Amino acid sequence: MTLNENADIDTSQVTDARGGGGGGRSFGGGGIPIPIPTSGGGIIGTLLVIGLALAGAFLGPQMLGGGGDAGGPGVSETCSTANPKRLENAECRNALYINSIQAYWREAMPETFGQAYQQTDTVFFSQAVNTACGSADSGVGPFYCPADNQVYIDLSFYDELASRFGADGQFAQPYVLAHEYGHHLQNLLGTSAQVQRESERDPGNANALSVKLELQADCLAGVWAKHATETEDAKGQPIFKSVTQQDIDQALEAAAAIGDDKIMERSGVPVDESKFTHGTAKQRSDWFNTGFRTGDGRQCDTFTKGV
C-alpha cells in the first residue's frame, strides 16, 4: 500500500476528541443488546474488544461531549501539506483512509443501492468517550453508533490488534475503518433497523442476525478495497498510489484473526457457535474476499445468500 504524499487530507471528516469524553462500558454488538461484564472480563467483553462492534441505538441518549471541534487545530496542522512527515502520523493516515472510504461510497452508493450517501465523521478518542449510544471506554474497540451516525476509534486499538492477535499489517487499519463505514451504509439503508426489529421479535435468532450484519460489513469493506486506488481527494489527486495483493492479504489476516472461533480458542473456552456474533475466521475473510473479488456491494447480501 502506498499513499499519495501529495494528496490533501480533509480533516473535517474527523473529530479529535482525545482527552475528552467519559463513561464505562455500555455497548452491545451489532445493534443487539449484549450484557458486558463491568470488570471487563469474560468472552463477551473480549468479543467486543476485538469484534469491531456496532453500537446499538437502544442505549441512553447521551451525546458526544468533551471533545474538540471537527478536525481540531492539532490534527489540521499535523496533517497539513506543509508538514512533510504528516503520513508518519497515525491520525493523518487514518484521516486519509476515511477520505478514501467516503469518496468511494459517495459515488458508489447511489449507483449500487439507488440512495444518496451521507458523509459522517470518525471520532478519534482516548480512553473514553460519550456518544448518542451511551458511554464507552477503549476496551470496546472501534464501533459505529447509529444514533449519531458516527464512527469511533481509539487509535491505540491497532497496537492491540497487532500485539494480541498478530494482525500487524498496515492495511489492517483501513480494513477496520472500512468495516465500520459498512455499518454506516447499513444504517443509511435501513438494514440495521430491520435487524434490530427482527431481533426483538425473535431474540433466539439475535446472534445469527448479528453475524449476518457483521459479515455484510466485512464484504462492503472488501468492495471499497477493490476500488481504493480509484478514489481521489477534493482536487482530483489519487489518494492511494497502489494497493497490492500483500495489502489484501493483510486485511484477510486481520478479518480471520478476529473471527469468533479464533477469539474463543485464544481465550481458552470451548468454541460455541450459538454465541457467535461476528462470524468465524473463515466467514469473515471469505466475505471480505467476496467484496474485493466482485467489487460490487450488491454481492454482499449475507441475509439472502447465507453465510
N, C-alpha and C positions, 0 to 999 in steps of 0.2 A: 504494500500500500504506500503510495506516495501522494501526499497532499501538495496542492499548488501553493508555493510560498508567496505568490503574488495575489492570491485570492483575498478579497475583502471579507472580514469576519463580521457578520451582523450580530453584535452583542445585544441588540434589542430583543432577540429571541430567547435570552436567558435572564433570569433574575438571580442576583447574587445575594442569598440570604445567609451566608456563612457567618456564624456568630450570633444568629438570631433564632427565633422560634423557641419551642419548648414542648414538654409533654413526654409521655411514655408510650408504650406500645398499645395500640388500639385498632389494629387493622385486620381485615380479613383478606383472603386471597380470591382473586377472580371475581370480585363483587359479591361474594357469598360469605356470610358470617362464619368465621372460624375462631374459636377461643384461642388466645395466646397466653401462655403462662407468664405471669408477671415477673418471674425470676429469669425469663429469657431461655429457660431450658426446654428440653423435650423436642420431639421430632417436628411438631407443627411450627415451633419457632424457627427451627433450622430450615424447614422448607420455605418459610417466608424470607429468611435472611438471604438465601441464595436463589429463591424461586422467581425472582423478578415479579413480585406480587402486584396485582392490580387491586388498589384500594377500593372498598365498597362505599357507595353513596348512602348506605344505611346508617353511617356513623354521624356523630353530632355535628351541628352546623358551625364549627369553629373555622374562622377564616384565617388565611395566611397572615402572620404578623411577625414583627421583629426583624424583618429583612430589609435589604436595600432597595433602591429603585431598580427598574429593569435595566440589566446590563450596567450596574453601578460603575462609578468612575474608575474603580480599581480594575475591573475587567476590561472596560473600554480602553483604558490606557495601555494595559498589558498586552491586549490583542490588536492594538493599532499597527498598521503597516510601518509606522515609524520605529517599531521595535523589531529588529532583525531576528531576534531569538524567540519571537512570540510562539512559534509552533513547538518550542520545547516545553511550553506550559500546558498542563493537562486541561485547564479550563478553556484555553484557546482552541486546542484541538477538538475538545468536546463541543464547543460552540460551533465550530466549523462542520462537525458531523451533523449537528442539529440543523444547520443551514441546509446541508445537502438533503437530509431526510425530508425536510419540509418543502424544499424546492421541488423534489420529485413528486410528492403527493399533491402539491398544488396543481401540477399538470395532469397527473395520472388519475387522481380520484374522480374528477368529472368524466374522464374518458372511460374509466373502468367501471365505476359504480353509478354514474349519472347524477352525482351530487357534488356540490362545491366543497372544497377543503377549507377548513377554518384553522388558521395558524394559532399556535399556542406556545406558551413559554415552557422552558425547563428551568426548574428552581434548583440551584446549587445550594446545599445546606451543609452544615457541620454539626454533628452530634444529635440535634433535634430540630423539629420544625412543626409548626401548626398549619393545618390545611382545612379545607372545607369538608374533608372526610374525617377529621379528627387530628389528633397529635401523634407524632411518631418520632422514634429515635433512629439512629443509623442502623440499628440491628435489623430493621425490616428490609433493608436493601433498596434498590431503585423501585419506584412504583409510580403508577398513574392514578390520579384522583379524578373520577368522572364528575364529581360535584363542582369542581372548579376548572376542569379541563386542562390540568397541568401535570407535567412530569416532574418527579422529584428524585434527586440523587445526591448522596454524599460521595464525592469523588474518591474517597478512601475505599469505597467498595471494591474498586478494581484491584487494590492490593490484596484484599481478602479473596477475591476470585482467583488471583494468581497463586497466592501462598497456600491456601487451604484446598483449592480444587484444581490446581495445576493448569488453569486456563490463563496463561500469561501472554498469549499473543496479542499484539496491538489491535488487531481487528475485532477482538472480543469486545472492545469498548463501543464502537459504533453498532455492533450487533445488539448489545444491551439497550442502547438508546432507540434503535430501530424497532425492537420488540415493544418498548413502552409506547412509541408512537403508533404501533399497530393497535394497541389498546385505545389510543385516541381515535383512530379510524372506526373501531368497533363502537365507540361511544357515539360518534357522529352519525353512524349508520343505524343506530338503534339496536345493534346486536347485544351489547352489554345489558341494556334494559330488558330485552327479551329473555336473556339468560337468567337475570335476576327474578323475573316473574315466574319462569318455569321452575326455578329452584325453590321458590316459595310455595308453589303448588305441589311440588314433588321433592321434598327435602332429601329423600333417599337417593335421588339422582343428581344431587347438587355437585358432588365431586366429579362425576363423569362430565357434567356440563362445563365445569371449571377447566378440566383437561382440554376439552374441545376449544374453549375460548383461548387458552394459553397457546395451544398448538397453532391456531389460526394466526395469532400474533407472531409466532416464530416464522410462519410461512410468509407473512407480509414483510417481515424483516428481510427475508431472502429475496423477495421481489425488489425491494429497494436496493439491496446489494448488487443485483443484476444490472441496475441502471445507474449506480453511483457515479460512474465516470462520465455520465451524460449530464449531470447536474451542474449548474452554474451559479455564480454569485450575482449580485444585483447589476453588475457591469458586464455580465456575459462571459466572465472568465470561468474556466472549468475549476471546480473545487478539488477534484481528485485528478491527478495525472495518471494514476494506474491503480487497479485492484487486481491482484494476482490470484492464482489458484491457491497459493500458500495462505493468502489472507482468508479466502473462503474456508480453507481447512481449519484455520484458527477459529472462525465463527462456529463451524461444525463441532469442533472440540469443546468450545465453551457451552454450546447447546447441550451436548451429551453430558458434560461434567455436572450440569445442574438438573439432570433427569431425576425424578422422584426415586427411582430404584437405586441409582448411584448414591444419592444422599442418604437413603436409609441404610445401605450397605456400609457407608463410611461411619454412620452413627452407631453401628453395631446392633441394629434392631432388625427383626425379620421383615423382608420385603412384602408389603401388604398392598396389593393393587387397589383394594377398596378405599385406601387412604390417599391414593394419588390425587393431586390437584393440578399438576402441571404436565404430566406425561413422562414416559420413560426416556432414557437417554437416546434410544433408537428412534422413538417417535419424534422427539424434539429435533434431532439432527435431520431425520428424514423430511420433516415438514419444512424446515429451513431450506433444505436442498430442493424440495419441490418448488418453493417460491423462486429460488435462484435459477433453477433449470428452466422454468417456464417464463419467468419474468412477468407473470400475469396474475394480478390479485384475484381474478375470478376463479383461479385454480386452487384457492385457499379455503374452500368451503368444507371445513372439517365437520360441519354439522350434518351434511347430507352424504358426504363421501366416506364417512367413517374415519377412524383414527388408527 
